[in-house]
Structure formats: C-alpha cells, structure tokens
Amino acid sequence: MALPGLSLPGLGLNSTPTPVYSGPVPPPSEQIARREDLPPQAEWRFEAAFSQQYSIRVLHGHAELFGVELANNQTYNLSGCKGAVFTWQGCQLEVTGEAESEYAAQETEYAVEWLNLHGMLETARDDRPNDGPRVLLVGPDHTGKSSLVRTLAAWAVRNGRTPTVVNLDPREGLLAPPSSLTAVTVGSQMDVENGFGISPISGPTITAVKTPLIYHYPYASPTDRPALYKALLTRIALGTINKLEEDPSAKQSGILIDTPGTLNDPKTGYDTLHHLVSEFSITLILTLGSERLYNDLHRRYAAGKTPDEALPVLKLAKPGGAIERDAGYMKQLRTRQIRQYFFGTARESLNPHSHMLGFDDMTVYRAKPTSADTAEKTSFGAAEEDDYDPSGNGSMVSANAVFEKVAPSVAMMGSTIAIKFCPANSEEFTVRDSAVMGYLYVADVDEARKKVRFLAPHPQRWGDRALVWGQWPEAVADLVT
Ligand SMILES: Nc1ncnc2c1ncn2[C@@H]1O[C@H](COP(=O)(O)OP(=O)(O)OP(=O)(O)O)[C@@H](O)[C@H]1O
C-alpha cells in the first residue's frame, strides 16, 4: 500500500518487519457493566486512566463523542481518554470499567452554542462556495479548543463537507507524533477512539485519508523559537491554501485551526497570533475561555471597522467539562501517540520496519536547545527575529542558527527523528522550511560499530534526506521490547 507522506523512491534492502508492540494492556476490569440513562442535552463526562479498561456502549437512543455519532451496541474502548458522550435526545449507556471521575452533567449550554456556530459555518459555506470559512480558535490551555475543532469537523463531515483541520500545537500531534504542525483535509468520518487517526497510513476507515501536510517544530512551545514557528506558519499556510485551490469542495468546506494556549499571552504570543491571522487570511476568530483575549482581538480586528474591513471575533464559553490535563497525563498521551504512529492500535495494528544505517549514510541535524539562551527567553523573539525570512530564499545567513549538524550518538536513543523533504546537505533554511516525509524512531545506536537502528512505518528507505533530531518530544525508552 502506498504510504502517504512516506511514499519515497529508493528501496531499502535490509529492512525487516518488527514485532508488533501495542502498548500496555489494561487489566481486565472486574467491575460489572452498569447502565446510565441520560436525559436530552445531557452528557456523560469521564476521565479514564491509561492503565484502566474503560468502555462505553450506547444501548438505546443517539449519542456522540466530539461530534462523531456512536453506533448502537458497539463497545468503544476509551482508556486514557477524558471527554464526554453527549446526547441531544436522550440515551441509555452501558459503562464498563473504572474511571478517575465520571458523572452525568446537564449544564451543557456550550453544545447549543457550538451547534449554532456549526450552522453559521454551513451558511457561510453555502453563501460563498469559492471561499469557505477560515476559522481560528484561540484561548488558554484546557478551554476546549481541540474538542471544538474536532466537533465542528465531525459535524461538517456529517453534512458531506471536507474541512481542512490544522493543528498548530506541537505538544499534540495530529496524524503524526508531537512536534508536528499538521494540515489535513478530512474526507471521512473520524474515529470515536482515535479522533483524526493515528498516522498518515491509518485512517478512521479503511479508505486512505488524504495526505496530510506536516511541518516539524521541534520544541514544546511557540515561544521557544518564535521566529522558527512563524516561518513554519507561513509554510503551512501557503501549502494549505495552495492545496485547497486544487480541491473546490475542500475550499468551500474551509479551514479550522487549533492553536496552543501560549498564543494567548499578550507579551509572548500576540505577535505570532497576528502573523497567523494574516498568513491564513482568517475570516473568523473564535476565542474560548478568555474575556481579555476576546477584547484584545475584537479591538484590533473588529471594533470601529466597516463590515467589509472587520474580521469577526466571537467569544465562546469554556465547556464545563473541559479540564486540565496534568504533566503526567500529557506525557503518557505523547508516549501513546508515538507508539501508535509506529505500531497502530489494538484494533488497527501497523507493522513498522527496522532499518540499520551506518553513521556515514545519514546526515543528522540537531535542533539546538533554547534554555541557555536567556535573551530569547526574556524578549519575545528579539534575538531571533532578524533571522526570520519568510521568503525562504536563504539570503540571510543565520547568526542564531536553530539547527546544527551532529554525529549520531547514543543520546539519540528513543528519540523521534523527522525525515525532511530536502536533500541531506541542504542549507539550514531549507532544512527548516521543508515539510516532513515521515518520522523515524531511534531504536538503537551502536557507537562502536557506528550503526543506528531506526524503526520506520514503511519498508522503503528514505534516500538522501535531511534527518532532524528535535528537542521535543522527549525520548521514549520502551517503544521496542
Ligand atoms: N464537555 C466535556 N466534558 C468532558 N471533558 C471534556 C469536555 N470538553 C473537553 N473535555 C476534555 O478536556 C480536556 C481539555 O480540552 P481540550 O483539549 O479540547 O482543550 P484545549 O483548549 O484544546 O487544550 P490545550 O490547549 O491544552 O490543547 C481534554 O481532555 C478534553 O477531552
């Protein structure tokens, strides 16, 4: 099967399939299945741990999880998930397993607000078929931005649309490991258990998903390397908008952009936010959970402007169920995402391949750490800003280079490595700006024999490409057992 994002020329001959490891299996629950009756417009909120089995089945009525309708009598495994099964007309659920927290909630006004928003976007799609809505979601962490994007995308797909979802939060990957900035046109309904899917080769359905456009931002926060982040925003905006030009239905369906909470900070985030609005030619801004952000953006983009000039800014409340995810949970989530990118899930396993390469057969660029660079930390982007070159023509030689060529070493073990769509010995700005072909996992480094064993989702070799070893996400030690 062709591998979107990794369909590379040049066959690797010493590639061997690696045994599938699908992660720790939650112990079977001794708890008896119980029934929960939900009245109309109520939701079953739950926080299920990674180590516990937790499943939900709809026995009667209709229910959905982040906009995706749950099939009746099908058991959905929701271990390691925090969310809410919502019902418009009422339903009966069968819940099995233990959750850290679970309850029926009836304060769900947010759902009506979201549905109205969906109706508004549908009207905009019908009114301007050649220019679908380009929606930017901003707000502090844990205010429901990703949930809203997922829900709006799912509802749009239910209406036969093909929205393009853009994830600009490097802490959470979309069809790729964390550190990815992804744009993907969603052509089929999402998966209840895995949302948009787990990797480009696995879709929510058997039908292949459309090829995502992936860029690599190898740091946790946009404020770590604002200039690099902005350069990548320019690339992903250009790439997405160009792609939509070739696909009228996707263009009409529009773009939904999820952003990290750090952009909500006036000192360190607004500059990037304005850059984002301009690069994507945003037509609607949605703020979640922050009055201040709403007022700041409304003042800048809407207040006192003529209807033609104004960019509408809407304020949405944070859903009552949206909760903070602590550092430990987020780390487990990242580990699971990385594992699933290579090995798939219990339902849909992937068969990664092992590639042994000599040190001389690869060119590795290391993203430099930022912590020592106090100037950059204290003034947003000041130290780097001069290097920002959206044209990408390389006319500026970087004094504050983000990447440096390094020799492979044991320090790489357990890291994910981005394969860039550029030749191994490219200029730094080319390495920076190139999209990602796919990711590798460093399974082993033998410094004595000068060999690295990579795990890749595909048997083909990637040829003469630059490999980027990021500062983010952290290494995962036990992916291969
Ligand atoms: N109505 C709800 N009921 C229960 N849980 C919810 C609800 N809405 C969202 N959540 C959960 O709350 C958590 C935070 O929500 P979400 O990820 O959508 O916020 P976010 O603003 O995108 O956060 P971040 O910026 O940190 O990515 C998630 O685990 C999500 O599944």
The ligand as a MOL file (V3000), in Angstrom:
LIG
                    3D

  0  0  0     0  0            999 V3000
M  V30 BEGIN CTAB
M  V30 COUNTS 31 33 0 0 0
M  V30 BEGIN ATOM
M  V30 1 N -17.5840 18.6440 27.6280 0
M  V30 2 C -16.5180 17.9780 28.0690 0
M  V30 3 N -16.6500 17.0340 29.0120 0
M  V30 4 C -15.6060 16.3500 29.4700 0
M  V30 5 N -14.3430 16.5450 29.0500 0
M  V30 6 C -14.1560 17.4660 28.1240 0
M  V30 7 C -15.2150 18.2280 27.5730 0
M  V30 8 N -14.7040 19.0720 26.6670 0
M  V30 9 C -13.3730 18.8360 26.6410 0
M  V30 10 N -13.0500 17.8860 27.5130 0
M  V30 11 C -11.7000 17.3670 27.7980 0
M  V30 12 O -10.9710 18.4000 28.4640 0
M  V30 13 C -9.6050 18.3660 28.0810 0
M  V30 14 C -9.1930 19.7300 27.5490 0
M  V30 15 O -9.9600 20.0180 26.3850 0
M  V30 16 P -9.2560 20.3950 25.0000 0
M  V30 17 O -8.0820 19.5390 24.7160 0
M  V30 18 O -10.3260 20.4350 23.9750 0
M  V30 19 O -8.7860 21.8490 25.3580 0
M  V30 20 P -7.6980 22.7450 24.6250 0
M  V30 21 O -8.1140 24.1440 24.8350 0
M  V30 22 O -7.5130 22.2900 23.2240 0
M  V30 23 O -6.4260 22.4260 25.4810 0
M  V30 24 P -4.8760 22.5720 25.0610 0
M  V30 25 O -4.6800 23.9730 24.5840 0
M  V30 26 O -4.1650 22.2690 26.3460 0
M  V30 27 O -4.6440 21.5470 23.9840 0
M  V30 28 C -9.4920 17.2660 27.0310 0
M  V30 29 O -9.0280 16.0990 27.6530 0
M  V30 30 C -10.9210 17.0850 26.5350 0
M  V30 31 O -11.1470 15.7950 26.0390 0
M  V30 END ATOM
M  V30 BEGIN BOND
M  V30 1 1 1 2
M  V30 2 1 2 3
M  V30 3 2 2 7
M  V30 4 2 3 4
M  V30 5 1 4 5
M  V30 6 2 5 6
M  V30 7 1 6 7
M  V30 8 1 6 10
M  V30 9 1 7 8
M  V30 10 2 8 9
M  V30 11 1 9 10
M  V30 12 1 10 11
M  V30 13 1 11 12
M  V30 14 1 11 30
M  V30 15 1 12 13
M  V30 16 1 13 14
M  V30 17 1 13 28
M  V30 18 1 14 15
M  V30 19 1 15 16
M  V30 20 2 16 17
M  V30 21 1 16 18
M  V30 22 1 16 19
M  V30 23 1 19 20
M  V30 24 2 20 21
M  V30 25 1 20 22
M  V30 26 1 20 23
M  V30 27 1 23 24
M  V30 28 2 24 25
M  V30 29 1 24 26
M  V30 30 1 24 27
M  V30 31 1 28 29
M  V30 32 1 28 30
M  V30 33 1 30 31
M  V30 END BOND
M  V30 END CTAB
M  END
